[in-house]
Amino acid sequence: MFQVKKKEYVNKTFRIERELLEKLCEVAQQENISVNELVVQCCEYALDDMKAKGKNRKN
């Protein structure tokens, strides 16, 4: 049965270097996605990679 799934989003402010933002904007535009979606995907990839390498630490 089809079920509509709703993701929960939150707003959070981060500071990043201008050069990094420019790179993210360029890639997002090339891939036709939002910068926000690109940042989420990058973070998920990095966290998954840390887990795969056994480097996931809880603070």
Backbone hydrogen bonds, N-H to C=O, Kabsch-Sander energy under -0.5 kcal/mol:
donor,donor_aa,acceptor,acceptor_aa,energy
7,K,5,K,-0.5
9,Y,7,K,-0.5
16,I,14,F,-0.5
21,L,17,E,-2.2
22,E,18,R,-2.5
23,K,19,E,-1.9
24,L,20,L,-2.6
25,C,21,L,-2.9
26,E,22,E,-2.1
27,V,23,K,-2.4
28,A,24,L,-2.8
29,Q,25,C,-2.3
30,Q,26,E,-2.2
31,E,27,V,-2.3
32,N,28,A,-0.7
32,N,29,Q,-0.7
33,I,28,A,-2.3
38,L,34,S,-2.1
39,V,35,V,-2.6
40,V,36,N,-2.3
41,Q,37,E,-2.4
42,C,38,L,-2.6
43,C,39,V,-2.5
44,E,40,V,-2.6
45,Y,41,Q,-2.4
46,A,42,C,-2.5
47,L,43,C,-2.6
48,D,44,E,-2.6
49,D,45,Y,-2.4
50,M,46,A,-2.1
51,K,47,L,-2.2
52,A,48,D,-2.4
53,K,49,D,-1.5
54,G,51,K,-1.7
55,K,50,M,-3.2
57,R,55,K,-0.7
